[in-house]
């Protein structure tokens, strides 16, 4: 009896979590996929009706705006956050005196939620309260900084806030990678007279390729599922100038009462995530097998 209990105890402990994940994750994914092929509106319907929801989705100007915003936001957010994080990591890797202060300053935003970040930047960028009002109080009456209310520039405010939130995480990730590089290789390169910038560009940074890939995957995931930051900062506006797929899905499901359209947009978001994650998992598994 004791042996049977020891053998099956792990299964008994894990069974509730496994069942919960099976139902509330994969079960609801399957439910969403089914609903995306129906004419569901305020309430779900379960009679399949082809790809009409996807046809409506790709014909929607608002969805086009959301996807264009996602690619613009994702490219700027991921690119700048990785470059800034790498630059800060290289700076801290020189073991400067103020390393502790810089690390604290840039890691602090990680402790905040996206709602707090969005609210803070909304105050900073508000033309009547933030940067514009402050500069005008200094005597520069013609100064304008109205990105938050300008449809052509509002998406860049999301980029600014997201970079501020996440660059510290990227810095910590890259710094851990830099500190894990074999010091003997660096000393040998220095003895050979190779300049520091060349050591980083030709030896250290190329050896950190897996860390770059991990950072890219994490930042891509954050970009695709960005919702609370947009809601807190711009609410998707002006108009729907800062709509992203996540906010579009929310609006369709809870504001417009169009569950079928929300489900189809959710499935497209999932496919985008798969397009990023699956190659990463494949490369990892292939590296382990090799």
C-alpha positions in Angstrom: 0.0 0.0 0.0 2.8 2.4 0.9 4.6 1.6 -2.4 1.3 2.3 -4.4 0.8 5.6 -2.5 4.4 6.7 -3.2 4.0 5.8 -6.9 0.7 7.6 -7.4 1.0 10.5 -5.0 2.7 12.8 -7.6 -0.1 12.0 -10.1 -2.8 12.8 -7.5 -1.1 16.1 -6.6 -0.8 17.2 -10.2 -4.1 15.9 -11.4 -6.2 19.0 -10.3 -3.8 21.5 -11.9 -3.6 19.3 -15.0 -7.4 19.2 -15.3 -7.8 22.9 -14.7 -5.3 23.8 -17.4 -6.9 21.3 -19.8 -10.3 22.9 -19.3 -9.6 26.6 -18.7 -6.7 26.9 -21.2 -7.0 24.4 -24.0 -10.7 23.9 -23.6 -11.4 27.7 -24.0 -9.0 27.9 -26.9 -11.0 25.2 -28.6 -14.2 27.0 -27.7 -12.9 30.3 -29.1 -11.8 28.6 -32.3 -15.3 27.0 -32.7 -17.1 30.3 -32.0 -14.9 32.1 -34.6 -16.6 30.0 -37.3 -20.1 31.0 -36.2 -22.4 34.1 -36.5 -22.2 34.7 -32.7 -23.2 38.2 -31.6 -24.0 39.2 -28.1 -24.5 35.5 -27.1 -22.6 32.6 -28.6 -24.1 30.4 -31.3 -22.7 27.0 -32.2 -23.9 26.4 -35.7 -20.9 26.6 -38.0 -21.1 29.2 -40.8 -17.8 29.1 -42.6 -15.1 31.8 -42.4 -17.5 34.8 -42.5 -16.1 36.2 -39.3 -12.6 36.2 -40.8 -13.8 37.8 -43.9 -15.4 40.6 -41.8 -12.2 40.9 -39.8 -9.9 41.4 -42.7 -12.3 43.8 -44.4 -12.5 45.9 -41.2 -10.5 49.2 -41.4 -10.2 49.2 -37.6 -8.5 45.7 -37.7 -6.1 47.0 -40.4 -5.2 49.9 -38.1 -4.7 47.5 -35.2 -2.4 45.2 -37.1 -0.4 48.1 -38.6 -0.1 49.6 -35.1 1.1 46.2 -33.8 3.8 45.8 -36.4 5.0 49.5 -35.9 4.8 49.2 -32.1 6.4 45.8 -32.1 9.3 46.8 -34.3 10.1 50.0 -32.4 9.5 48.5 -29.0 11.6 45.4 -29.5 14.4 47.0 -31.5 14.9 50.0 -29.2 14.4 48.0 -25.9 17.1 45.5 -27.1 19.6 48.1 -28.2 19.1 50.2 -25.1 19.2 47.1 -22.8 22.4 45.9 -24.5 24.1 49.3 -24.3 23.2 49.6 -20.6 24.4 46.1 -19.9 27.8 46.8 -21.6 28.1 50.0 -19.6 27.4 48.1 -16.3 29.8 45.3 -17.4 32.6 47.8 -17.1 31.9 47.7 -13.3 31.6 51.4 -12.9 31.1 53.0 -9.5 27.4 53.9 -10.0 26.5 50.4 -11.2 24.2 49.9 -8.3 22.3 53.2 -8.8 21.9 52.6 -12.6 20.7 49.1 -12.0 18.2 50.2 -9.4 16.9 53.0 -11.6 16.4 50.8 -14.7 15.0 47.8 -12.8 12.5 49.8 -10.8 9.9 50.0 -13.6 9.8 46.2 -13.7 8.1 46.3 -10.2 5.2 48.4 -11.6 2.2 47.1 -13.4 1.4 48.3 -16.9 -1.6 50.1 -15.5 0.6 52.2 -13.3 3.1 52.8 -16.1 0.3 53.9 -18.5 -1.3 56.2 -15.9 2.1 57.8 -15.0 3.0 58.4 -18.7 -0.5 59.7 -19.3 0.1 62.5 -16.8 3.6 63.2 -18.2 2.4 63.5 -21.8 -0.8 65.3 -21.1 -0.5 68.7 -22.9 -2.3 70.4 -20.0 -0.4 68.8 -17.2 2.9 67.3 -18.3 5.9 68.2 -20.5 4.1 70.7 -22.7 2.6 72.6 -19.7 5.9 72.6 -17.8 8.0 73.9 -20.7 5.4 76.7 -21.4 5.6 77.7 -17.7 9.4 78.2 -18.3 8.5 80.9 -20.9 8.4 78.9 -24.1 4.8 79.7 -25.0 5.0 78.3 -28.5 6.3 74.9 -27.4 4.0 72.0 -28.3 4.2 68.3 -27.4 0.8 66.9 -28.1 1.6 63.3 -29.1 -0.9 61.9 -26.7 -3.8 63.6 -28.5 -2.4 63.6 -32.0 -3.6 60.6 -34.0 -0.4 60.5 -36.1 1.9 60.3 -33.1 -0.2 58.7 -30.3 1.1 55.2 -31.1 4.7 56.5 -30.3 3.6 57.3 -26.7 2.8 53.6 -26.3 6.3 52.8 -27.6 7.9 55.2 -25.1 6.0 53.9 -22.1 6.7 50.2 -23.1 10.4 50.8 -23.5 10.6 52.5 -20.1 8.8 49.5 -18.6 10.8 46.8 -20.2 14.4 48.0 -21.0 15.5 47.3 -17.5 14.5 43.6 -17.9 16.4 43.4 -21.1 19.4 45.0 -19.5 19.4 42.5 -16.6 19.1 39.6 -19.1 22.0 40.8 -21.2 24.1 41.7 -18.1 23.7 38.1 -16.8 24.9 36.9 -20.2 27.9 39.2 -20.3 28.9 38.2 -16.8 28.7 34.5 -17.8 31.2 34.8 -20.6 34.5 33.1 -19.8 36.9 35.7 -18.5 40.0 33.8 -19.9 38.8 34.4 -23.4 38.6 38.2 -22.8 42.0 38.3 -21.1 43.6 36.4 -24.0 42.0 38.8 -26.5 43.3 41.8 -24.5 46.8 40.3 -24.4 46.7 40.1 -28.2 46.0 43.8 -28.3 42.4 43.6 -29.5 40.5 46.8 -28.6 37.6 46.5 -26.2 34.9 47.4 -28.8 36.2 44.6 -31.1 36.1 42.1 -28.2 32.5 42.9 -27.6 31.4 42.9 -31.3 33.4 39.9 -32.5 33.6 37.6 -29.4 31.2 38.4 -26.6 28.0 39.6 -28.4 27.9 36.7 -31.0 28.3 34.2 -28.1 25.1 35.6 -26.6 22.8 34.6 -29.5 20.5 32.4 -27.3 20.0 35.4 -24.9 19.1 37.7 -27.8 16.6 35.1 -29.0 15.1 34.7 -25.5 14.8 38.5 -25.2 13.1 38.8 -28.6 10.6 36.1 -27.7 9.7 37.7 -24.4 9.4 41.2 -25.9 7.4 39.9 -28.8 5.0 38.3 -26.4 4.6 41.5 -24.5 4.0 43.5 -27.7 1.3 41.1 -29.0 -0.7 40.9 -25.7 -0.3 44.7 -24.9 -3.7 45.7 -23.6 -3.5 47.3 -20.1 -0.8 49.8 -21.1 -2.9 51.0 -24.1 -6.1 51.2 -22.0 -4.4 53.2 -19.3 -2.5 55.5 -21.6 -4.7 56.3 -24.6 -7.7 54.1 -24.3 -7.1 53.1 -27.9 -7.6 56.7 -29.1 -7.7 59.3 -30.3 -10.5 57.5 -32.2 -8.9 54.1 -32.7 -5.5 55.5 -33.7 -3.7 53.4 -31.0 -5.8 50.3 -31.3 -3.9 47.0 -31.0 -5.3 43.5 -31.7 -5.8 43.0 -27.9 -7.8 46.2 -27.5 -9.8 45.4 -30.7 -10.7 42.0 -29.4 -11.8 43.5 -26.1 -13.9 46.2 -27.8 -15.6 43.6 -30.0 -16.4 41.3 -27.1 -17.5 43.7 -24.4 -18.3 47.0 -26.1 -19.8 46.0 -29.4 -21.3 42.7 -28.3 -19.8 40.8 -31.3 -18.3 37.6 -29.8 -17.7 36.0 -33.2 -15.6 38.9 -34.3 -13.7 38.9 -31.0 -13.1 35.2 -31.3 -11.7 35.5 -34.8 -9.3 38.3 -33.8 -8.2 36.2 -30.8 -7.4 33.3 -33.1 -5.3 35.5 -35.4 -3.4 36.8 -32.4 -2.7 33.2 -31.3 -1.4 32.4 -34.8 1.0 35.3 -34.6 2.2 34.1 -31.3 2.7 30.6 -32.7 4.6 32.0 -35.7 7.1 33.4 -33.2 7.3 30.8 -30.5 7.2 27.6 -32.7 10.5 28.3 -34.6 12.1 29.2 -31.2 11.0 25.9 -29.7 12.1 24.0 -32.8 15.5 25.6 -32.7 15.9 24.8 -29.0 14.8 21.1 -29.4 17.1 20.8 -32.5 20.1 22.2 -30.5 19.5 19.7 -27.7 19.3 16.8 -30.1 22.4 17.8 -31.9 
